[in-house]
């Protein structure tokens, strides 16, 4: 059973909720009403199907793909930028598809364009309203990685660059990118060393790595390191690095087999920084998140100012004692309902728990949508899936729309 299958099984419980909607004509009529939001919704994890659909509200009603939406080919990576929703195939379909609102009818979502690529597009990052970046990542060996520039207006590839990013052939290690982020004519690619045999093992996780490329030329410039910072990000998510309003870049390390960092070095989950205008790690900044909270960061996303919304799970007794816990492999991506939601003030190194949100599972590529001082995020427990409406200023939340499926991957407007 591969990683995505394991996650899909964990998320499938809530997908069963959609079956009852077939016989409820009143609810079906409500669900087919158009709305201002575009969402990517997954029916039952990897074993189900993903859909692109509209939503009238994120704060009430039910979100269900039953008898509606644009059906995708299998399980997808998804992203959103500047009123566009992007669907990227995972092995079964290597189409990169851009959706947007129909210019002639803003209540409808239509395909803006598509192209194909040879290998799964694992990472996506925005540059502007018309430009984006991506990285295509082979799964094993010392195959070089391809960086892409995308034209979102014409939905086309405008440039590519091929580079190994980083490798250590003596120890059979290559680079697993976990974000591609643009700032000030530079591209920052966070990665961690991964074994070339392709089994996801990570025998070196004590150091934070970021590769820098020029933009728009995509010429490789250098790799920067921070000893003790930990392996940044997690496979399959695009948030190994995030940028805040100040222009500062932050990265997080999970430092747990829950995010499948597998070496014998057990350390604390941390946050590191690259200051605005700099191309090196900030030696004056390191936030030991685990020492402050007792928890391991598993995901974060910017929500305005120097704030981020984050998920974190309590370090297991084995990990807290400084030993490897082999019972929690990959659980940060959904197969254990043990995570809490936080508002982080990254500049001031504070973590405030979000009240009103139950302990829940992680998600593969969680999409958070921020509007009018609120953050909308899907929360999946063992029995249900809901959009929670988080008031950022008060770090409190209430239940919003019910999700009659495994989960909402992305939200755009």
N, C-alpha and C positions, 0 to 999 in steps of 0.2 A: 504494500500500500504506500503510495507516494505521499509527499507532504500535503498536496492540495486535496487528495482524497481524504486524508485524515481530518483536514479542516472542514471539508464538505460534509462529512458524517456528523461532525459536531454541530454544524449550523442547520442541518436538515430538519431538526425537530420543529423549528418554527415554520418551515416551509409547508408542513402538513396543514397549517391553519387555513391555507388558501382553498383547500378542496371544498369546504362548505359553502363558498361563495357562489358556486355554480347554480345552486338551487335557490338563491336568495335574490329574486328579481329586483326588489326595491334597492338593495345594497348595490347590485350590479349597475343600476341606472345612475346611482350616485357616483360610483367609481369611474364611469365613463365621461364625466363632465371634464371639459378642458380646464387648464389652469396655467398660472405663470411660471411654475417650476418645471424643470426637466430633471428626471431622476434615472439613475441606473439601478435596477433592482434585480436580485438574484433569487430564483425560485427555491432551489434546494442545494446550494453550494455547487461543488464541481460536478456532481452527478445530475444536476438540473440544468436550467437554461437561464441566461440573462436577458433582460428586456430594457428597452429605453421607452419611457413614457412620461406623460405630463402629470402634474399634481396640482390640485386647486388650493391645497393648504398643507403646511407642514405641522400645524398646531392642532388639527382636529380631523376627524374622518378616518378613513382606512385607505392605505396604499396597497394595491394588489395588482399583479400583472395578469390576473385571470381575464381572458377574453379581450385583452387590450395590449397596447404597446407594440414596439418594433422588436420582434424576436431576433436575438443574436445567435451566432453559432457557438454553442457551448459556453464555457466559463471564460470571462474576459477580464483583462485589466481595464480600468476606467480612470479618466481624469476630466477636469473641467477647467476652462479658462475663458474669460472675456465673453460670456454668454454662449460658449460652445461646450458640448459634451463629447468626449473622445472615447471610443471603444477600440481596444487593441486586443487582437486574438492571442490565445495562449496555446501554441502548438497545433491544435486542430485547424485553426484558421488564422493565417498571418495577414489579415486585413487590418489596416489602420483606417478607421471610419470616423468622420467628423459629422456631428449632428448640430442643428441649430433650429431656432424658430422659423417657420415659413414666413418670408417677408410679406407675402400676400395675405397671410392669416396667422396672426401671432398666437393663436390657440393651438396650433399644430406644430409638431416636431417633424422635421424632414432631414434627409441626408444631404449634407453640403458637398461631400466628395469622399473619395477613398483612394488608397494605394496599398500595395502589398510590399512585404519585406521578407528576406530569406529566413531569419531566425526570430524567435520571440522578442518583442520590444519590451524590455523589463522596466525601463525608466523613462519618465517624461518630465519635462520642466518648461515653464513658460518663460519667454523673453519679453514679449510685448503682445499687443492685441493681434498682431499679424505673424509673429514668429515664435517658434518653439524649438525645443531640443529633445533628443531621445538617444538612448543607448540600447543597442542590440547585443545580447549577452549569450554566447555559447555556454553550454553547461559543463564541459570538461576539457581537459587538455590545455595546451598553451596557444590556443587559437586567439588571434587578436580581436579586440572589441571594436565595433563600429559606432562612431558618434554621428548623429544626423542633425542637420538643420532642416526645419519644416517651414513651409509657407502655408499658413492657415487660411489665407484668403483663397488661394487656388488649390489647397489641399494637395501639396506636392513636396517632394524632397528637393531641396535646393543645393545641398552640399553634404559631403560625407568626409570623415577622417577615420583612418584605421590605425589603431595603436594598441599595444599590449597593456597600457596604463601602468601596470607594475607586475613584476613576477620575480620569483626566487626559484630558479630551476634546481638548485642544489637541494632544496627542501620540498620540491614539487608543489610550489604554491603559485597561484595566480590571483587576480583581483576580482572580487564580487562587488560591483557598484551597488550602492543603496540610495543614491540621489544624484540628480544632475541639476545644478542651480546656477543661474546667471546673475552676475552683479558687476556693473562697471566694466564692461568689455572683457570680462573673464568668465570662464565656465569652471565651477567647482564641482568635482566629482568625488563624493565620499565613497570609500570602499573598505572592505576588510579582506585579509588574505584567506583564501579558500583552497582546499586541496585539489590538485589537477585531476584526480581520478573521478571527480564528479559526484561524490556522495554527500556533499554539503558540509563535510567536516572542516573545522576551522582550528588548526593546531597552533595559531598564534593570535591572541586576542587582547594583549595588554596595551596595544598602541593604537591611537587614532590616526587614520591616513586620509588625506585628501589630495587628489591630483588636480592640477590647474592647467587649463587650456586657454588660448587666446580666443576672442570672439570679435568679428565673425569668422576668422580664418581657421579656427579649431586646431591650431598648432600646439603640440604638447610643450609645456613650459617646465614644470617641476612637480615633485611630490613633496608635500609637507607632512610632518609627523608630530604627534604629541605623546611622549612616553607616559604610560599610566592612565591615559584618557579612556582606553577601552575601545573595542570594536564598535564603530558607529552604525546605527540603524539596524534594520532587519530585512532579510531577503523578501523581495516582492513588494515592499512599500517604497514610496518615493520621498521619505522624510528623514533620511540620515542627516540632512542639513536643512534648516529653515532660515529665512531672512525676516527680520523684524523691521518695524517702521524706521528705526534709526539707520538701517543699512547693515547693522551687525548680523553676522551669521552664527547660528548655534547648532551644535550637534549633540546627540545623546548616545550613550552606550547603555545597553540593557544589562550586559554582564551576567547572562544566565542562559542555561540550556533551554529555558522557556522560549528564548529567541534563537536557539540553536547555535550558541557559541560553545565549542566543545573541548577546548584545550584544558590542561590541568591547572591553569591559572584562575583562581577564583578571586574576583575583586568586586568592588562596589560599583553600582550603576552611577554614572556621572554625566554632567553637562559640560561641554567645552565651547570656546568662542573664537571666532576670527573677526576682529574689529573692522568696522567700516574703514575703507581705505587701505587695509593691510592685506597681505597675502601670506601671512604666517599665523600660527596659533597664538593666542593671547596668553603668554605665560603668567600674567597676573590674575587670570580668571580660571577657576575650576570649581564647579559646584558638585560636591559629593551628595547627590540626591538621596542615595540609600542611607547615608549616615544621618541625614536630616529627617527622613520619613520612615525608614525601615522598609522601603519598597524599591522595586526594580521598574524603571521606565520601560514601557513597551511601545509607545507611540506618542508623537506630539505634532501639533500643527499651529501655525500662527493665527491669532485672532484679533490683531490690532495692537498698536503701540509696541511695548516690549513684552506683551503677554502671549502665552500659548495655552492651548487646551491639551491635556495629556491623559493617557491611561498609565496606570502603574499597578503592579501586583506585589503583594507582600512576599519578601524573601522567605523561602522555606527554611525550616530549622537547619536542614543540612547545609544549604547555601550560607545561611547566617553564621554557621560555625566554620565556614571557610572551606567546605568540601563540595565536590561535584555532586549534583543531584540528577541522576539519570532517569528519574521517573517523570520529569516534566518537559521532555523534548517537545518543542514547537507549541506548547500550550498558549503562548502569547498570541497566537493567531486564531484562537477560538475554541480549542478543545477543552478548556477549563473555564468555568465561570467564577473567576477569582480576581477580577480587576475593578479598580475604582477610578473615578474621574476627578481630575484636578485642574485648577487654574494656576499656571505658573507665571510668576513675575521673574523673567529670566535675568534682567539687569540687577535686581535686588535679591535674587536667590531665595524666593519664598514659594511655597507650594500650599495652596488652599484647597481642601477637599470640596467638591461640588455637592451640596446637600440636595436631597430629594432624588438621587440616582441610586438604584440598587447595585450591588456588586454584580458584575456581568462578565461576558466573554470579550475577547478581542475580535478584531475583524481583519480580513485580508484586504488591505487598501482602503481603510476607513476614509470616507469623505465627510468633511465638516463644512457647513455653509454658514457664513456670518452675515447678518443683516440687522441694522438698527439696534445695535448693542446686544444682540442675541446670537448664540451659537447653536446650530441645529446639528445633532449628532445621533446616529442610530445606536441604540443600546439593546443588546440581545442577551436575555437570560435563558435559563433552562426551559422556561415555559412560554416565553413571549418575546416579541420584538416590537419596539416603539421608537419613534423619533422623540428625543427629549429636547426640550427648549431650555437652554441654559442662559440665564441672565448673567452676563459677564461681570458686571459691576458688583453684584452681590454673591456671586459664586453659588447660586441656587438654581434648581431646575424643576420643571414640571413635565408630566407626560404630555406629549403631543399626539401626532397621528399614529394610529396603529399600523404596523407593517405586517400584512398577511402574506409573508414569504420569509425566506431565510434572512434577508437583510437588504438594506439600501447601501449600495457601494459608493454612490456619488450623487451630489445635488448641485444643480446649476440654475441660473435664472438669466 
